[in-house]
Amino acid sequence: MTDTVIQKDSKRQLFFPAIILIFLMAGFWPLFPKLFSQWDAGDDSYCYMIIPLVFYLLWEKRMSFHFASFSWSYVALLPVIFSTMIIIIGELGSVLTLVFLGLWGCLVSILVVLYGKRVSHLIFPVLILAFIVPLPPMISRILTFKLRIAASAISAKMLQASGISAFREGNIIDLGVSQLQVVDACSGLRYLMPLLLMAILIGYFFNKRFLFQRLFLIFLVIPLSVLVNSFRIFVTGILTVNGYQKYAENFYHDFSGWLVFMIAGAILVGISLVLKMIKSVPHETPVISDRGVMLTGWLKPTVLSVIFSGLFIFSGFAIHYASDTLVIPERPTFESFPMAIGKWSGYSTYLPEDILKGLWADDYIQAFYRKEDIDNTITLFVPYYSYQETHHTVHAPQSCLLAGGWAIVSSENRSVDVGENNPIALKSMLMQKGDVKLLSLYFFFQRGRVISSPFMNKLYLMIDAIFKRRTDGALVRIEMIVPEGQSLNTAYDVIDGFLQDVWGTLKGYVPA
């Protein structure tokens, strides 16, 4: 009789979860195309599998968990308020990762409001759902670079051990007849997150009783990813040296990547089965059957549904209002930026359309300057944004430089006096690719502030969006190749001198 009451009452209350989900979709509808666009970015395409996978994991619990029996817990108010704040902060600060984490938090909050403490029975599907959030680009770039170097080093050793002359510089392997550049697709990062997901799932299904075995499978993901991709590069080198380079390109290259991923997955399954045969002390969580709850009355679900729906609509409106009421200051375009500054003279160039599309900038200057009495050529690159939001914002240059094969030798915060006792704080990096050294200075020039920290830049972006109604700003990059024989101190003197000379002109093109 009790079960019948629960079932009938819960069916009537399905109206409330449906309303909450509808308002979630309505309030944050503009964010979903951004999420799908991120998933379409090649390395994150595995995210499309997460939602069906989570539904399967929930369906698997259908016999032990009463999904149609709702608890309606006020405890969910804290996580949903926090999650909506994270979304707003992420939008105002142009941090997509925060936006997506906030969306995940809202979905989890809906589960908490429906099931209360009983949501602990669903902890594994909730954790898997977190994979809808792609890795932040900066973390991806850093991991990519480290994995590229590791894969390059191992594959070069394998080629040398097989009698092939192979010389490695960074992520480039010189085979004499040709060169192999180990790019992202060969580094293993493309398979790192899917392999991590696979390792977690394999441990869940095959090694559920033993915590150590599940952790060991997760630990294996990075070395396994590097090793199988090192073997892939080794085979590519063998084919190239023996005149079969066409079998390492285009379709064959993509197919080999898929094959390597499948091999890595098979290895994980094999290791899981071996671990399963090893006797160990089981770490079992007591299986407690969810008995559901008997909830009568409409007040509690009505109040919580109104609060949740109101939060989602208000947050969506706040994001939309903040974007539509921004102040965009007037300024001269970089078309008029002088090519003669003091004793420096130079010329400007234009970026290719594909790079410009990914830059998202509204205006930019890329110019090369020289001075008669020095041997260095200075590169000035300043992208300007009349407003900033997710998918239309400035980003730190490390990811671009790492993608170009440069390794960071050293990085430090420096202060340069640009005249009138006006020191500005900036980030200085010494990069290297092979024998070539690159000295790079950069800072965020945002609404009268000079900022060297990407984190502080995002914080001020959020603050100024609220209180100044402005999100305009620029990134200033000044770079030069350090000639062989030139000391680092001399190189700093040259690049600092250029910054001092160009500073007065630059201020006229970036509104304070």
TILODO-739662 format. One line per 10 residues: number of its first residue (from 1); for each residue x, y, z of C-alpha. Coordinates in nm, 3 decimals. Example, Ala and Ser with C-alpha at 12.3 -4.5 7.8 and 13.67 -1.06 7.14 Angstrom:
1) 1.230/-0.450/0.780  1.367/-0.106/0.714
end
This chain:
1) 0.000/0.000/0.000  0.281/0.240/0.093  0.465/0.175/-0.234  0.145/0.248/-0.425  0.103/0.583/-0.248  0.464/0.674/-0.321  0.428/0.581/-0.685  0.105/0.776/-0.742  0.225/1.086/-0.557  0.561/1.083/-0.736
11) 0.399/1.056/-1.078  0.194/1.366/-1.003  0.509/1.547/-0.891  0.700/1.471/-1.213  0.558/1.806/-1.322  0.804/1.990/-1.095  1.131/1.834/-1.219  1.011/1.894/-1.576  0.953/2.263/-1.499  1.299/2.296/-1.341
21) 1.468/2.139/-1.645  1.271/2.360/-1.885  1.375/2.675/-1.699  1.737/2.552/-1.687  1.735/2.515/-2.066  1.558/2.848/-2.115  1.782/3.047/-1.882  2.112/2.910/-2.006  2.021/2.830/-2.367  2.297/3.056/-2.516
31) 2.559/2.860/-2.321  2.483/2.522/-2.476  2.609/2.612/-2.828  2.935/2.722/-2.664  2.959/2.388/-2.487  2.889/2.195/-2.808  3.138/2.412/-2.996  3.403/2.315/-2.742  3.312/1.949/-2.782  3.355/1.985/-3.158
41) 3.716/2.098/-3.113  3.865/1.758/-3.202  4.028/1.651/-2.876  3.705/1.701/-2.679  3.470/1.508/-2.908  3.455/1.226/-2.650  3.231/1.456/-2.442  2.937/1.368/-2.668  2.943/1.017/-2.518  2.909/1.138/-2.159
51) 2.535/1.212/-2.147  2.429/0.873/-2.296  2.684/0.704/-2.070  2.543/0.873/-1.760  2.190/0.775/-1.860  2.307/0.414/-1.893  2.471/0.422/-1.549  2.148/0.560/-1.403  1.938/0.302/-1.589  2.162/0.031/-1.446
61) 2.047/0.137/-1.097  1.677/0.123/-1.185  1.619/-0.188/-0.971  1.790/-0.051/-0.658  1.701/0.319/-0.673  1.353/0.474/-0.674  1.401/0.747/-0.933  1.034/0.849/-0.926  1.038/0.903/-0.549  1.147/1.260/-0.468
71) 1.281/1.395/-0.139  1.274/1.769/-0.223  1.568/1.879/-0.008  1.638/2.242/0.086  2.007/2.144/0.112  2.023/2.184/-0.268  1.981/2.562/-0.240  2.348/2.610/-0.147  2.499/2.424/-0.445  2.254/2.574/-0.696
81) 2.322/2.931/-0.578  2.696/2.865/-0.590  2.670/2.707/-0.936  2.472/2.995/-1.087  2.724/3.241/-0.940  3.005/3.041/-1.100  2.829/3.064/-1.437  2.786/3.441/-1.409  3.147/3.488/-1.297  3.268/3.265/-1.579
91) 3.069/3.462/-1.839  3.177/3.802/-1.708  3.538/3.687/-1.670  3.538/3.503/-2.006  3.639/3.173/-1.846  3.457/2.895/-2.029  3.573/2.628/-1.787  3.392/2.804/-1.502  3.078/2.835/-1.714  3.078/2.463/-1.790
101) 3.156/2.371/-1.429  2.861/2.586/-1.326  2.633/2.401/-1.568  2.752/2.070/-1.425  2.689/2.206/-1.075  2.334/2.305/-1.170  2.262/1.954/-1.298  2.402/1.802/-0.979  2.196/2.048/-0.772  1.881/1.928/-0.947
111) 1.965/1.573/-0.842  2.026/1.692/-0.485  1.696/1.881/-0.467  1.509/1.576/-0.598  1.677/1.307/-0.389  1.850/1.480/-0.098  2.094/1.253/0.087  1.989/0.967/-0.136  2.198/1.123/-0.414  2.498/0.951/-0.252
121) 2.375/0.635/-0.428  2.436/0.816/-0.759  2.785/0.948/-0.684  2.957/0.755/-0.965  2.726/0.878/-1.246  2.761/1.231/-1.105  3.142/1.209/-1.123  3.128/1.073/-1.478  2.899/1.363/-1.569  3.188/1.598/-1.480
131) 3.359/1.480/-1.801  3.125/1.710/-1.995  3.367/1.987/-1.889  3.667/1.991/-2.128  4.013/2.056/-1.992  4.105/2.428/-1.980  4.308/2.520/-2.293  4.613/2.628/-2.092  4.630/2.296/-1.907  4.577/2.112/-2.235
141) 4.867/2.297/-2.397  5.103/2.231/-2.108  5.013/1.861/-2.100  5.042/1.843/-2.477  5.390/1.988/-2.473  5.517/1.758/-2.200  5.367/1.451/-2.367  5.508/1.551/-2.705  5.858/1.577/-2.560  5.821/1.242/-2.380
151) 5.683/1.066/-2.689  5.955/1.220/-2.908  6.235/1.111/-2.673  6.111/0.752/-2.640  6.044/0.706/-3.013  6.385/0.852/-3.102  6.554/0.600/-2.871  6.352/0.318/-3.030  6.457/0.429/-3.379  6.822/0.448/-3.274
161) 6.799/0.102/-3.115  6.669/-0.037/-3.446  6.975/0.098/-3.630  6.818/0.412/-3.777  7.001/0.742/-3.744  6.761/0.967/-3.554  6.845/1.303/-3.399  6.590/1.476/-3.178  6.552/1.849/-3.114  6.253/1.919/-2.893
171) 5.955/1.758/-3.063  6.126/1.725/-3.403  6.299/1.399/-3.501  6.552/1.431/-3.785  6.582/1.105/-3.981  6.824/1.240/-4.241  6.590/1.177/-4.535  6.303/1.355/-4.361  6.190/1.515/-4.037  5.906/1.407/-3.813
181) 5.735/1.673/-3.606  5.547/1.528/-3.311  5.235/1.743/-3.292  4.932/1.721/-3.063  4.774/1.436/-3.256  5.083/1.220/-3.194  5.147/1.325/-2.837  4.883/1.110/-2.671  4.681/1.398/-2.528  4.405/1.339/-2.782
191) 4.350/1.003/-2.614  4.442/1.102/-2.260  4.097/1.206/-2.137  3.910/0.925/-2.320  4.163/0.676/-2.181  4.118/0.820/-1.832  3.742/0.782/-1.871  3.790/0.427/-1.999  4.017/0.337/-1.706  3.761/0.467/-1.456
201) 3.481/0.271/-1.623  3.687/-0.048/-1.650  3.773/-0.023/-1.282  3.408/0.037/-1.197  3.276/-0.263/-1.390  3.559/-0.517/-1.343  3.747/-0.413/-1.026  3.472/-0.260/-0.817  3.568/-0.445/-0.498  3.931/-0.331/-0.487
211) 4.012/0.038/-0.452  4.385/-0.013/-0.511  4.320/-0.184/-0.844  4.095/0.100/-0.962  4.356/0.359/-0.865  4.631/0.159/-1.035  4.437/0.158/-1.363  4.401/0.537/-1.343  4.773/0.573/-1.267  4.858/0.378/-1.584
221) 4.674/0.615/-1.818  4.948/0.875/-1.879  5.245/0.636/-1.923  5.035/0.401/-2.136  4.919/0.689/-2.357  5.277/0.806/-2.411  5.415/0.455/-2.473  5.158/0.348/-2.734  5.195/0.678/-2.916  5.574/0.648/-2.902
231) 5.536/0.313/-3.077  5.313/0.482/-3.334  5.581/0.745/-3.403  5.844/0.469/-3.420  5.644/0.286/-3.689  5.597/0.616/-3.874  5.974/0.665/-3.870  6.033/0.312/-4.003  5.788/0.371/-4.289  5.942/0.709/-4.372
241) 6.301/0.582/-4.384  6.203/0.290/-4.608  6.018/0.507/-4.859  5.662/0.435/-4.745  5.586/0.782/-4.610  5.245/0.787/-4.779  5.132/0.519/-4.532  5.203/0.761/-4.246  4.989/1.046/-4.379  4.625/1.146/-4.428
251) 4.383/0.853/-4.379  4.653/0.614/-4.261  4.770/0.866/-4.000  4.418/0.909/-3.862  4.347/0.536/-3.873  4.670/0.458/-3.687  4.564/0.704/-3.418  4.231/0.526/-3.374  4.407/0.187/-3.377  4.654/0.298/-3.110
261) 4.366/0.414/-2.890  4.193/0.077/-2.927  4.517/-0.105/-2.844  4.561/0.109/-2.533  4.204/0.030/-2.430  4.261/-0.343/-2.484  4.576/-0.324/-2.270  4.378/-0.158/-1.990  4.114/-0.433/-2.007  4.385/-0.701/-1.999
271) 4.557/-0.544/-1.698  4.219/-0.513/-1.526  4.148/-0.884/-1.573  4.495/-0.977/-1.444  4.444/-0.756/-1.139  4.109/-0.920/-1.080  4.281/-1.257/-1.039  4.516/-1.120/-0.773  4.392/-1.183/-0.421  4.362/-0.865/-0.225
281) 4.168/-0.720/0.063  3.839/-0.600/-0.085  3.730/-0.243/-0.025  3.355/-0.276/-0.048  3.091/-0.018/0.014  2.789/-0.175/0.179  2.504/-0.209/-0.068  2.211/-0.024/0.082  1.892/-0.045/-0.115  1.720/0.287/-0.172
291) 1.369/0.263/-0.032  1.246/0.596/-0.155  1.038/0.835/0.054  0.671/0.899/0.103  0.612/1.268/0.045  0.270/1.424/0.070  0.173/1.782/0.000  0.264/2.027/-0.272  0.413/2.320/-0.079  0.774/2.199/-0.057
301) 0.816/2.094/-0.422  0.636/2.410/-0.536  0.862/2.641/-0.333  1.183/2.468/-0.441  1.075/2.453/-0.805  0.999/2.827/-0.804  1.336/2.906/-0.643  1.532/2.690/-0.887  1.344/2.816/-1.191  1.379/3.177/-1.075
311) 1.753/3.139/-1.021  1.805/2.994/-1.369  1.600/3.265/-1.541  1.752/3.546/-1.335  2.108/3.424/-1.402  2.041/3.395/-1.774  1.891/3.745/-1.779  2.186/3.885/-1.582  2.432/3.743/-1.834  2.228/3.875/-2.128
321) 2.184/4.219/-1.967  2.554/4.248/-1.886  2.646/4.180/-2.250  2.388/4.417/-2.400  2.467/4.720/-2.182  2.845/4.727/-2.217  3.018/5.058/-2.289  3.248/5.037/-2.592  3.490/5.335/-2.593  3.602/5.510/-2.910
331) 3.963/5.473/-3.020  4.182/5.506/-3.331  4.237/5.180/-3.519  4.578/5.017/-3.552  4.573/5.102/-3.924  4.721/5.438/-3.822  4.982/5.293/-3.585  5.318/5.452/-3.679  5.593/5.243/-3.836  5.856/5.494/-3.722
341) 5.890/5.532/-3.344  6.195/5.723/-3.225  6.494/5.556/-3.389  6.293/5.243/-3.461  6.150/5.179/-3.807  5.943/4.886/-3.922  5.661/4.740/-4.126  5.330/4.572/-4.045  5.194/4.240/-4.167  4.855/4.071/-4.167
351) 4.761/3.742/-4.008  4.620/3.451/-4.211  4.242/3.422/-4.198  4.242/3.094/-4.001  4.464/3.239/-3.727  4.265/3.562/-3.719  3.944/3.365/-3.675  4.083/3.186/-3.370  4.221/3.512/-3.227  3.871/3.667/-3.194
361) 4.025/4.018/-3.191  3.836/4.324/-3.319  4.159/4.500/-3.416  4.528/4.415/-3.405  4.876/4.528/-3.498  5.157/4.293/-3.593  5.471/4.483/-3.681  5.846/4.422/-3.699  6.087/4.696/-3.589  6.461/4.741/-3.629
371) 6.717/4.995/-3.515  7.037/5.083/-3.697  7.279/5.021/-3.412  7.145/4.677/-3.304  7.112/4.336/-3.471  6.776/4.243/-3.320  6.436/4.251/-3.488  6.152/4.329/-3.248  5.806/4.182/-3.303  5.517/4.386/-3.166
381) 5.184/4.206/-3.154  4.880/4.369/-2.993  4.530/4.220/-3.038  4.255/4.455/-2.914  3.904/4.358/-2.804  3.625/4.617/-2.791  3.442/4.381/-2.555  3.526/4.045/-2.402  3.315/3.740/-2.336  3.362/3.367/-2.375
391) 3.482/3.290/-2.731  3.575/3.658/-2.773  3.853/3.730/-2.527  4.224/3.777/-2.483  4.431/3.479/-2.369  4.787/3.442/-2.243  5.043/3.365/-2.517  5.197/3.057/-2.355  4.949/2.825/-2.524  5.026/2.969/-2.869
401) 5.402/2.952/-2.816  5.388/2.597/-2.681  5.174/2.498/-2.977  5.448/2.634/-3.202  5.703/2.398/-3.050  5.872/2.647/-2.814  5.984/2.523/-2.472  5.977/2.756/-2.172  6.330/2.782/-2.033  6.247/3.040/-1.767
411) 5.959/3.266/-1.671  5.950/3.555/-1.427  5.760/3.869/-1.332  5.955/4.186/-1.408  5.909/4.559/-1.373  6.011/4.801/-1.649  6.022/5.180/-1.605  5.850/5.330/-1.909  5.928/5.689/-1.812  5.820/5.949/-1.558
421) 5.893/5.701/-1.278  5.613/5.482/-1.408  5.718/5.116/-1.373  5.484/4.858/-1.522  5.463/4.494/-1.419  5.492/4.236/-1.695  5.568/3.871/-1.756  5.901/3.778/-1.913  5.971/3.440/-2.072  6.281/3.288/-2.228
431) 6.177/3.026/-2.483  6.385/2.782/-2.685  6.327/2.567/-2.993  6.633/2.372/-3.095  6.926/2.616/-3.080  6.705/2.923/-3.127  6.620/3.137/-2.823  6.322/3.370/-2.806  6.277/3.646/-2.548  5.914/3.735/-2.489
441) 5.747/4.007/-2.281  5.374/4.029/-2.240  5.112/4.201/-2.028  4.739/4.262/-2.033  4.657/4.628/-2.106  4.301/4.652/-1.980  4.099/4.969/-1.912  4.396/5.167/-1.782  4.552/4.876/-1.593  4.871/4.688/-1.676
451) 4.833/4.331/-1.550  5.079/4.042/-1.575  4.869/3.768/-1.414  4.604/3.590/-1.627  4.408/3.520/-1.308  4.406/3.886/-1.200  4.313/3.987/-1.553  4.003/3.767/-1.536  3.919/3.902/-1.191  3.939/4.265/-1.303
461) 3.743/4.177/-1.615  3.458/4.054/-1.399  3.477/4.355/-1.163  3.487/4.611/-1.445  3.201/4.439/-1.627  2.985/4.497/-1.319  3.099/4.840/-1.202  3.237/5.008/-1.517  3.018/4.832/-1.774  3.337/4.780/-1.976
471) 3.531/4.470/-2.080  3.750/4.617/-2.354  4.125/4.562/-2.348  4.434/4.433/-2.523  4.723/4.193/-2.489  5.067/4.338/-2.559  5.335/4.095/-2.679  5.690/4.207/-2.754  5.926/3.935/-2.875  6.265/3.897/-3.034
481) 6.509/3.624/-3.129  6.826/3.638/-2.920  7.120/3.619/-3.167  7.398/3.371/-3.099  7.664/3.534/-2.885  7.434/3.802/-2.740  7.410/3.795/-2.361  7.072/3.774/-2.195  7.132/4.104/-2.013  7.197/4.279/-2.344
491) 6.884/4.123/-2.492  6.677/4.251/-2.199  6.822/4.601/-2.244  6.720/4.600/-2.611  6.365/4.476/-2.560  6.308/4.698/-2.254  6.433/4.996/-2.453  6.182/4.927/-2.728  5.898/4.905/-2.474  6.001/5.240/-2.327
501) 6.001/5.401/-2.674  5.668/5.254/-2.788  5.479/5.300/-2.460  5.362/5.657/-2.519  5.228/5.568/-2.866  5.063/5.248/-2.746  4.861/5.426/-2.478  4.680/5.626/-2.745  4.536/5.310/-2.902  4.416/5.130/-2.586
511) 4.156/5.335/-2.392  4.218/5.388/-2.022
end
